[in-house]
Amino acid sequence: MPSDRLRFLVVGAGVGGLTTALSLHQIGAEVEVFETAEEVRPLGVGINLLPHAVRELSGLGLLEQLQSRSVGPELLLYCTERGQEIWRELRGLAAGYPFPQLSMHRGRLQQVLHEAFVERLGRDRLHLGQRLVRIEGTAARPVAVFPEAEVQADVVVAADGIHSAARAQFRPGEGPPLWNGSLMWRGIAEVPPVLDGRTMVWAGHPEQKFVGYPIAEGSDGTQEFNFIAELPRPDSPLATREDWNRRGDVGDFLPQFESWAFGWFDVPTIIRSAPETFLFPMVDRDPLPRWTFGRTTLLGDAAHPMYPIGSNGASQAILDARVLAGCFRRHPEDVDVALARYESTRRPATAAIVRANRGLGPELPMKLVHERAPEGFSDVAAVIGPEEIAEVTEEYRRTAGFALAALQRGTSLLDDPYQL
């Protein structure tokens, strides 16, 4: 696709927006990104990139940079609120995937993508302090309206998050995100390695859960350990907007986890070791019947915000970006066909994940064990069998697109045929 062929305007310089810009640039398109923030800052806490997302970032030539700023988990351990092991499964390269799973600070991922953008597209292609007001123009020639500018493009990609202005324009009656009544306190503690220093831990059940995993090597043999503590708080006032910088108060959740010191995993010590925590409501939105309106389309959290279950949020935005670029690579002469193929590929897939996450996704066995053995057990096999666990977890991997068999070919989504 010649660089003067199509002009893409991407709204949002988050993980999805920057990956989209880099992927479109990779196929020879002209791209500009408009971002509300006045500067690109490394905000947030830890995230996981699943092997299929790492494959796509590797296709952008970013694997070495990502690995140098992350930890590659090799094991996921599920346990009860008493520290009793329910089951364990290998992850990433240890599980036989051709690409690793990577745990890292969201801000470091953002930095890797931003650095690549500036190097490849140029700093002048990123316009900061530009809040999208609305989309105007015609179906064939959309115009993005900002407070002090109107910018025409061949295609507008709205990757502007769960509070997307474009989505609100096209879905005016939707209202705020849907809250399930739970709150999450997220933080990063510098602590000695948990077990082998390559293990993710999911503990508890839907009514009280603690998730933790290392995201970087620290000083003096320690690691940066990202954690999420989740509790139901249906009577709490729910903020109207999530905010990466909304401070949490450990007094609001630490007392409920004081007894969770398992020897091998000391939850209260980890919580106390975090210099600060951030508070998030557990929210998503209902899947949409369409993402594309004329030649404006949605991507990432603007299209399919989901509960942070199964490490899928950022990974799915990355897959969106690569499929979108792949569709334009295969159908460079027909914008409408490329957009239709993008939506038909990604919308049903992500809708299934949204619904699966509402059903607890791979965490369902934790709920079943808590219901069947609330006081603990002497033999987990008498409570839940490995076949029942495997059925749930493998089905979720298939739904989310990272079943081992599906990734063995190792090729990027950019190279798929995307036939009609």
KOLGU-965510 format. One record per residue (C-alpha): residue number from 1; residue in one letter; x, y, z. Coordinates in steps of 0.5 Angstrom, whole numbers. Layout:
# KOLGU-965510
+-----+------+-------+-------+-------+
:  nr : rest :     x :     y :     z :
+-----+------+-------+-------+-------+
: NUM :    a :     X :     Y :     Z :
...
+-----+------+-------+-------+-------+
This chain:
# KOLGU-965510
+-----+------+-------+-------+-------+
:  nr : rest :     x :     y :     z :
+-----+------+-------+-------+-------+
:   1 :    m :     0 :     0 :     0 :
:   2 :    p :     3 :     7 :    -2 :
:   3 :    s :     4 :    12 :     4 :
:   4 :    d :     0 :    17 :     0 :
:   5 :    r :    -6 :    12 :    -1 :
:   6 :    l :   -10 :    12 :     5 :
:   7 :    r :    -9 :    17 :    11 :
:   8 :    f :   -11 :    14 :    18 :
:   9 :    l :   -13 :    18 :    24 :
:  10 :    v :   -12 :    14 :    30 :
:  11 :    v :   -15 :    17 :    37 :
:  12 :    g :   -12 :    15 :    43 :
:  13 :    a :    -4 :    14 :    44 :
:  14 :    g :    -5 :     8 :    49 :
:  15 :    v :    -3 :     1 :    48 :
:  16 :    g :    -9 :     0 :    42 :
:  17 :    g :    -8 :     6 :    39 :
:  18 :    l :     0 :     6 :    38 :
:  19 :    t :     0 :    -1 :    36 :
:  20 :    t :    -5 :     1 :    31 :
:  21 :    a :    -1 :     6 :    29 :
:  22 :    l :     6 :     2 :    28 :
:  23 :    s :     2 :    -3 :    25 :
:  24 :    l :    -1 :     1 :    19 :
:  25 :    h :     6 :     4 :    18 :
:  26 :    q :     9 :    -3 :    17 :
:  27 :    i :     4 :    -4 :    11 :
:  28 :    g :     6 :     3 :     8 :
:  29 :    a :     0 :     7 :    11 :
:  30 :    e :     0 :    14 :    13 :
:  31 :    v :    -2 :    15 :    20 :
:  32 :    e :    -3 :    21 :    25 :
:  33 :    v :    -5 :    20 :    32 :
:  34 :    f :    -9 :    25 :    37 :
:  35 :    e :    -9 :    24 :    44 :
:  36 :    t :   -12 :    28 :    50 :
:  37 :    a :    -7 :    28 :    55 :
:  38 :    e :    -1 :    33 :    54 :
:  39 :    e :     4 :    28 :    55 :
:  40 :    v :     5 :    21 :    54 :
:  41 :    r :     7 :    19 :    61 :
:  42 :    p :     8 :    11 :    64 :
:  43 :    l :     2 :    11 :    68 :
:  44 :    g :    -2 :     5 :    71 :
:  45 :    v :     1 :    -2 :    74 :
:  46 :    g :     2 :    -9 :    72 :
:  47 :    i :    -1 :   -12 :    66 :
:  48 :    n :     0 :   -19 :    62 :
:  49 :    l :     1 :   -20 :    55 :
:  50 :    l :    -1 :   -27 :    53 :
:  51 :    p :     3 :   -31 :    48 :
:  52 :    h :    -1 :   -29 :    42 :
:  53 :    a :     0 :   -21 :    43 :
:  54 :    v :     7 :   -22 :    44 :
:  55 :    r :     7 :   -26 :    37 :
:  56 :    e :     4 :   -19 :    34 :
:  57 :    l :     9 :   -15 :    38 :
:  58 :    s :    15 :   -19 :    36 :
:  59 :    g :    12 :   -18 :    29 :
:  60 :    l :    13 :   -11 :    30 :
:  61 :    g :    20 :   -12 :    32 :
:  62 :    l :    19 :   -10 :    39 :
:  63 :    l :    20 :   -17 :    43 :
:  64 :    e :    28 :   -15 :    45 :
:  65 :    q :    25 :    -9 :    48 :
:  66 :    l :    19 :   -12 :    52 :
:  67 :    q :    23 :   -18 :    54 :
:  68 :    s :    29 :   -13 :    57 :
:  69 :    r :    23 :    -9 :    61 :
:  70 :    s :    19 :   -15 :    64 :
:  71 :    v :    19 :   -22 :    67 :
:  72 :    g :    17 :   -28 :    63 :
:  73 :    p :    12 :   -32 :    68 :
:  74 :    e :    13 :   -40 :    67 :
:  75 :    l :     7 :   -42 :    72 :
:  76 :    l :     0 :   -40 :    74 :
:  77 :    l :    -2 :   -43 :    81 :
:  78 :    y :    -9 :   -42 :    84 :
:  79 :    c :   -10 :   -43 :    91 :
:  80 :    t :   -16 :   -42 :    96 :
:  81 :    e :   -16 :   -37 :   101 :
:  82 :    r :   -12 :   -41 :   106 :
:  83 :    g :    -7 :   -42 :   101 :
:  84 :    q :    -9 :   -49 :    99 :
:  85 :    e :    -7 :   -51 :    92 :
:  86 :    i :   -13 :   -52 :    87 :
:  87 :    w :    -9 :   -53 :    81 :
:  88 :    r :    -3 :   -51 :    77 :
:  89 :    e :    -1 :   -50 :    70 :
:  90 :    l :     5 :   -48 :    66 :
:  91 :    r :     5 :   -41 :    62 :
:  92 :    g :     9 :   -38 :    56 :
:  93 :    l :    15 :   -42 :    53 :
:  94 :    a :    15 :   -47 :    59 :
:  95 :    a :     8 :   -49 :    56 :
:  96 :    g :    11 :   -50 :    49 :
:  97 :    y :     8 :   -44 :    46 :
:  98 :    p :    13 :   -41 :    41 :
:  99 :    f :    13 :   -34 :    44 :
: 100 :    p :    13 :   -32 :    52 :
: 101 :    q :     8 :   -29 :    56 :
: 102 :    l :    10 :   -23 :    59 :
: 103 :    s :     9 :   -19 :    65 :
: 104 :    m :    11 :   -12 :    66 :
: 105 :    h :     9 :    -5 :    68 :
: 106 :    r :     4 :    -2 :    63 :
: 107 :    g :     8 :     4 :    63 :
: 108 :    r :    14 :     1 :    61 :
: 109 :    l :    10 :    -2 :    55 :
: 110 :    q :     7 :     5 :    53 :
: 111 :    q :    14 :     7 :    53 :
: 112 :    v :    17 :     2 :    48 :
: 113 :    l :    11 :     3 :    44 :
: 114 :    h :    12 :    11 :    44 :
: 115 :    e :    19 :    10 :    43 :
: 116 :    a :    18 :     6 :    37 :
: 117 :    f :    13 :    11 :    34 :
: 118 :    v :    17 :    17 :    35 :
: 119 :    e :    23 :    13 :    32 :
: 120 :    r :    19 :    10 :    26 :
: 121 :    l :    14 :    15 :    24 :
: 122 :    g :    17 :    22 :    28 :
: 123 :    r :    15 :    26 :    34 :
: 124 :    d :    11 :    30 :    29 :
: 125 :    r :     6 :    25 :    28 :
: 126 :    l :     3 :    25 :    35 :
: 127 :    h :    -1 :    31 :    37 :
: 128 :    l :    -2 :    31 :    44 :
: 129 :    g :    -7 :    35 :    48 :
: 130 :    q :   -12 :    34 :    43 :
: 131 :    r :   -19 :    31 :    46 :
: 132 :    l :   -24 :    29 :    41 :
: 133 :    v :   -31 :    32 :    41 :
: 134 :    r :   -34 :    29 :    35 :
: 135 :    i :   -34 :    26 :    28 :
: 136 :    e :   -37 :    30 :    23 :
: 137 :    g :   -36 :    29 :    15 :
: 138 :    t :   -39 :    24 :    10 :
: 139 :    a :   -39 :    17 :    11 :
: 140 :    a :   -33 :    16 :     6 :
: 141 :    r :   -29 :    22 :     9 :
: 142 :    p :   -30 :    23 :    16 :
: 143 :    v :   -27 :    29 :    20 :
: 144 :    a :   -25 :    29 :    27 :
: 145 :    v :   -27 :    35 :    31 :
: 146 :    f :   -22 :    37 :    36 :
: 147 :    p :   -23 :    44 :    41 :
: 148 :    e :   -18 :    47 :    36 :
: 149 :    a :   -18 :    43 :    30 :
: 150 :    e :   -22 :    39 :    25 :
: 151 :    v :   -18 :    34 :    21 :
: 152 :    q :   -20 :    30 :    15 :
: 153 :    a :   -18 :    23 :    14 :
: 154 :    d :   -20 :    17 :    10 :
: 155 :    v :   -21 :    12 :    16 :
: 156 :    v :   -21 :    14 :    23 :
: 157 :    v :   -20 :     9 :    28 :
: 158 :    a :   -23 :    11 :    35 :
: 159 :    a :   -18 :     7 :    40 :
: 160 :    d :   -20 :    12 :    46 :
: 161 :    g :   -22 :     8 :    51 :
: 162 :    i :   -28 :     6 :    56 :
: 163 :    h :   -30 :    13 :    56 :
: 164 :    s :   -29 :    13 :    48 :
: 165 :    a :   -32 :    20 :    45 :
: 166 :    a :   -33 :    16 :    39 :
: 167 :    r :   -37 :    11 :    42 :
: 168 :    a :   -42 :    15 :    46 :
: 169 :    q :   -43 :    19 :    39 :
: 170 :    f :   -45 :    13 :    36 :
: 171 :    r :   -49 :    10 :    42 :
: 172 :    p :   -52 :    16 :    45 :
: 173 :    g :   -56 :    12 :    50 :
: 174 :    e :   -51 :     7 :    53 :
: 175 :    g :   -49 :    11 :    59 :
: 176 :    p :   -44 :    10 :    64 :
: 177 :    p :   -40 :     3 :    64 :
: 178 :    l :   -43 :    -3 :    68 :
: 179 :    w :   -41 :    -4 :    75 :
: 180 :    n :   -41 :   -11 :    78 :
: 181 :    g :   -41 :    -8 :    85 :
: 182 :    s :   -33 :   -10 :    86 :
: 183 :    l :   -27 :    -6 :    87 :
: 184 :    m :   -20 :    -7 :    86 :
: 185 :    w :   -14 :    -4 :    89 :
: 186 :    r :    -8 :    -5 :    85 :
: 187 :    g :    -1 :    -4 :    87 :
: 188 :    i :     7 :    -6 :    86 :
: 189 :    a :    11 :    -8 :    92 :
: 190 :    e :    18 :    -9 :    92 :
: 191 :    v :    19 :   -16 :    96 :
: 192 :    p :    23 :   -22 :    95 :
: 193 :    p :    21 :   -27 :    90 :
: 194 :    v :    15 :   -31 :    91 :
: 195 :    l :    17 :   -38 :    90 :
: 196 :    d :    22 :   -39 :    84 :
: 197 :    g :    20 :   -31 :    82 :
: 198 :    r :    17 :   -34 :    75 :
: 199 :    t :    10 :   -36 :    78 :
: 200 :    m :     3 :   -32 :    78 :
: 201 :    v :    -1 :   -33 :    84 :
: 202 :    w :    -9 :   -33 :    84 :
: 203 :    a :   -12 :   -34 :    91 :
: 204 :    g :   -19 :   -34 :    94 :
: 205 :    h :   -26 :   -34 :    90 :
: 206 :    p :   -30 :   -29 :    87 :
: 207 :    e :   -32 :   -26 :    94 :
: 208 :    q :   -25 :   -24 :    96 :
: 209 :    k :   -19 :   -25 :    91 :
: 210 :    f :   -12 :   -23 :    91 :
: 211 :    v :    -8 :   -24 :    84 :
: 212 :    g :     0 :   -23 :    84 :
: 213 :    y :     6 :   -23 :    79 :
: 214 :    p :    13 :   -21 :    78 :
: 215 :    i :    14 :   -15 :    73 :
: 216 :    a :    21 :   -13 :    74 :
: 217 :    e :    27 :   -15 :    77 :
: 218 :    g :    28 :   -10 :    83 :
: 219 :    s :    35 :    -9 :    87 :
: 220 :    d :    38 :   -13 :    92 :
: 221 :    g :    35 :   -20 :    90 :
: 222 :    t :    28 :   -17 :    90 :
: 223 :    q :    23 :   -16 :    85 :
: 224 :    e :    17 :   -11 :    83 :
: 225 :    f :    11 :   -15 :    85 :
: 226 :    n :     4 :   -13 :    82 :
: 227 :    f :    -2 :   -15 :    86 :
: 228 :    i :   -10 :   -14 :    85 :
: 229 :    a :   -14 :   -15 :    91 :
: 230 :    e :   -21 :   -15 :    90 :
: 231 :    l :   -27 :   -15 :    94 :
: 232 :    p :   -35 :   -14 :    93 :
: 233 :    r :   -37 :    -6 :    95 :
: 234 :    p :   -44 :    -6 :    92 :
: 235 :    d :   -46 :     0 :    97 :
: 236 :    s :   -40 :     4 :    96 :
: 237 :    p :   -41 :    10 :    91 :
: 238 :    l :   -38 :     9 :    84 :
: 239 :    a :   -34 :    14 :    81 :
: 240 :    t :   -36 :    16 :    74 :
: 241 :    r :   -29 :    15 :    71 :
: 242 :    e :   -24 :    10 :    72 :
: 243 :    d :   -17 :    14 :    73 :
: 244 :    w :   -10 :    11 :    73 :
: 245 :    n :    -8 :    16 :    79 :
: 246 :    r :   -14 :    15 :    83 :
: 247 :    r :   -11 :    13 :    90 :
: 248 :    g :   -13 :     7 :    94 :
: 249 :    d :   -13 :     7 :   102 :
: 250 :    v :   -10 :     0 :   105 :
: 251 :    g :   -15 :     1 :   111 :
: 252 :    d :   -21 :     0 :   106 :
: 253 :    f :   -18 :    -7 :   104 :
: 254 :    l :   -12 :   -10 :   108 :
: 255 :    p :   -16 :   -12 :   114 :
: 256 :    q :   -20 :   -17 :   110 :
: 257 :    f :   -13 :   -20 :   108 :
: 258 :    e :    -9 :   -20 :   115 :
: 259 :    s :   -10 :   -28 :   115 :
: 260 :    w :    -8 :   -29 :   108 :
: 261 :    a :     0 :   -31 :   110 :
: 262 :    f :     1 :   -38 :   108 :
: 263 :    g :     8 :   -38 :   109 :
: 264 :    w :    10 :   -39 :   102 :
: 265 :    f :     6 :   -33 :   100 :
: 266 :    d :     5 :   -27 :   105 :
: 267 :    v :    -1 :   -23 :   102 :
: 268 :    p :    -1 :   -18 :   108 :
: 269 :    t :     6 :   -17 :   108 :
: 270 :    i :     6 :   -16 :   100 :
: 271 :    i :     0 :   -10 :   101 :
: 272 :    r :     4 :    -7 :   106 :
: 273 :    s :    10 :    -6 :   102 :
: 274 :    a :     7 :    -2 :    97 :
: 275 :    p :     8 :     5 :    97 :
: 276 :    e :     1 :     7 :    94 :
: 277 :    t :    -5 :     3 :    91 :
: 278 :    f :   -10 :     5 :    86 :
: 279 :    l :   -17 :     4 :    86 :
: 280 :    f :   -21 :     1 :    80 :
: 281 :    p :   -29 :    -1 :    80 :
: 282 :    m :   -30 :    -8 :    76 :
: 283 :    v :   -33 :    -5 :    70 :
: 284 :    d :   -35 :    -7 :    63 :
: 285 :    r :   -40 :    -5 :    57 :
: 286 :    d :   -45 :   -10 :    53 :
: 287 :    p :   -42 :   -12 :    47 :
: 288 :    l :   -44 :    -8 :    41 :
: 289 :    p :   -48 :   -10 :    35 :
: 290 :    r :   -43 :    -6 :    30 :
: 291 :    w :   -36 :    -2 :    31 :
: 292 :    t :   -36 :     1 :    24 :
: 293 :    f :   -40 :     7 :    22 :
: 294 :    g :   -38 :    10 :    15 :
: 295 :    r :   -31 :    10 :    15 :
: 296 :    t :   -30 :    11 :    23 :
: 297 :    t :   -29 :     4 :    27 :
: 298 :    l :   -28 :     3 :    34 :
: 299 :    l :   -22 :    -1 :    37 :
: 300 :    g :   -19 :    -4 :    44 :
: 301 :    d :   -23 :    -1 :    50 :
: 302 :    a :   -27 :     3 :    46 :
: 303 :    a :   -30 :    -3 :    42 :
: 304 :    h :   -30 :    -8 :    48 :
: 305 :    p :   -28 :    -6 :    55 :
: 306 :    m :   -28 :   -13 :    59 :
: 307 :    y :   -27 :   -15 :    66 :
: 308 :    p :   -19 :   -16 :    68 :
: 309 :    i :   -20 :   -23 :    68 :
: 310 :    g :   -15 :   -28 :    64 :
: 311 :    s :   -10 :   -23 :    63 :
: 312 :    n :   -14 :   -20 :    56 :
: 313 :    g :   -15 :   -13 :    56 :
: 314 :    a :    -9 :   -10 :    53 :
: 315 :    s :    -8 :   -17 :    49 :
: 316 :    q :   -14 :   -16 :    45 :
: 317 :    a :   -13 :    -9 :    44 :
: 318 :    i :    -6 :   -11 :    40 :
: 319 :    l :   -10 :   -17 :    36 :
: 320 :    d :   -15 :   -11 :    34 :
: 321 :    a :    -9 :    -7 :    31 :
: 322 :    r :    -6 :   -13 :    28 :
: 323 :    v :   -12 :   -15 :    25 :
: 324 :    l :   -14 :    -8 :    22 :
: 325 :    a :    -8 :    -7 :    19 :
: 326 :    g :    -8 :   -14 :    16 :
: 327 :    c :   -15 :   -13 :    13 :
: 328 :    f :   -12 :    -7 :    10 :
: 329 :    r :    -6 :   -10 :     7 :
: 330 :    r :   -10 :   -15 :     4 :
: 331 :    h :   -16 :   -11 :     1 :
: 332 :    p :   -12 :    -4 :     0 :
: 333 :    e :   -17 :    -2 :    -6 :
: 334 :    d :   -23 :    -2 :    -2 :
: 335 :    v :   -24 :     1 :     5 :
: 336 :    d :   -31 :    -1 :     6 :
: 337 :    v :   -29 :    -9 :     5 :
: 338 :    a :   -23 :    -8 :    10 :
: 339 :    l :   -27 :    -5 :    15 :
: 340 :    a :   -32 :   -10 :    14 :
: 341 :    r :   -27 :   -16 :    15 :
: 342 :    y :   -24 :   -13 :    21 :
: 343 :    e :   -30 :   -12 :    25 :
: 344 :    s :   -33 :   -19 :    22 :
: 345 :    t :   -26 :   -22 :    25 :
: 346 :    r :   -26 :   -19 :    32 :
: 347 :    r :   -33 :   -17 :    34 :
: 348 :    p :   -35 :   -24 :    35 :
: 349 :    a :   -29 :   -26 :    38 :
: 350 :    t :   -28 :   -20 :    43 :
: 351 :    a :   -36 :   -21 :    45 :
: 352 :    a :   -35 :   -28 :    47 :
: 353 :    i :   -29 :   -26 :    52 :
: 354 :    v :   -33 :   -20 :    55 :
: 355 :    r :   -39 :   -26 :    56 :
: 356 :    a :   -34 :   -31 :    58 :
: 357 :    n :   -31 :   -26 :    63 :
: 358 :    r :   -37 :   -24 :    66 :
: 359 :    g :   -38 :   -32 :    68 :
: 360 :    l :   -31 :   -32 :    71 :
: 361 :    g :   -27 :   -35 :    65 :
: 362 :    p :   -21 :   -39 :    68 :
: 363 :    e :   -23 :   -37 :    75 :
: 364 :    l :   -29 :   -41 :    75 :
: 365 :    p :   -26 :   -47 :    79 :
: 366 :    m :   -24 :   -43 :    84 :
: 367 :    k :   -31 :   -41 :    85 :
: 368 :    l :   -33 :   -48 :    85 :
: 369 :    v :   -28 :   -50 :    90 :
: 370 :    h :   -30 :   -45 :    95 :
: 371 :    e :   -37 :   -47 :    94 :
: 372 :    r :   -36 :   -55 :    95 :
: 373 :    a :   -31 :   -54 :   101 :
: 374 :    p :   -31 :   -47 :   104 :
: 375 :    e :   -28 :   -50 :   110 :
: 376 :    g :   -22 :   -53 :   106 :
: 377 :    f :   -20 :   -60 :   104 :
: 378 :    s :   -15 :   -65 :   105 :
: 379 :    d :   -15 :   -68 :    98 :
: 380 :    v :   -17 :   -63 :    92 :
: 381 :    a :   -19 :   -68 :    88 :
: 382 :    a :   -25 :   -70 :    92 :
: 383 :    v :   -27 :   -63 :    91 :
: 384 :    i :   -26 :   -62 :    84 :
: 385 :    g :   -22 :   -67 :    79 :
: 386 :    p :   -17 :   -65 :    74 :
: 387 :    e :   -22 :   -66 :    68 :
: 388 :    e :   -27 :   -61 :    70 :
: 389 :    i :   -21 :   -56 :    71 :
: 390 :    a :   -18 :   -57 :    64 :
: 391 :    e :   -25 :   -57 :    61 :
: 392 :    v :   -26 :   -50 :    64 :
: 393 :    t :   -19 :   -47 :    63 :
: 394 :    e :   -18 :   -50 :    56 :
: 395 :    e :   -25 :   -47 :    53 :
: 396 :    y :   -23 :   -40 :    56 :
: 397 :    r :   -16 :   -41 :    52 :
: 398 :    r :   -20 :   -43 :    46 :
: 399 :    t :   -25 :   -37 :    47 :
: 400 :    a :   -19 :   -32 :    48 :
: 401 :    g :   -15 :   -34 :    42 :
: 402 :    f :    -9 :   -37 :    45 :
: 403 :    a :   -10 :   -44 :    45 :
: 404 :    l :    -3 :   -48 :    44 :
: 405 :    a :    -5 :   -51 :    38 :
: 406 :    a :    -7 :   -45 :    35 :
: 407 :    l :    -1 :   -41 :    36 :
: 408 :    q :     4 :   -47 :    34 :
: 409 :    r :     4 :   -44 :    27 :
: 410 :    g :     8 :   -38 :    30 :
: 411 :    t :     6 :   -33 :    24 :
: 412 :    s :     3 :   -26 :    25 :
: 413 :    l :    -5 :   -24 :    24 :
: 414 :    l :    -2 :   -19 :    19 :
: 415 :    d :    -1 :   -24 :    14 :
: 416 :    d :    -8 :   -28 :    15 :
: 417 :    p :   -12 :   -28 :     8 :
: 418 :    y :   -18 :   -24 :    11 :
: 419 :    q :   -22 :   -27 :     5 :
: 420 :    l :   -29 :   -25 :     4 :
+-----+------+-------+-------+-------+
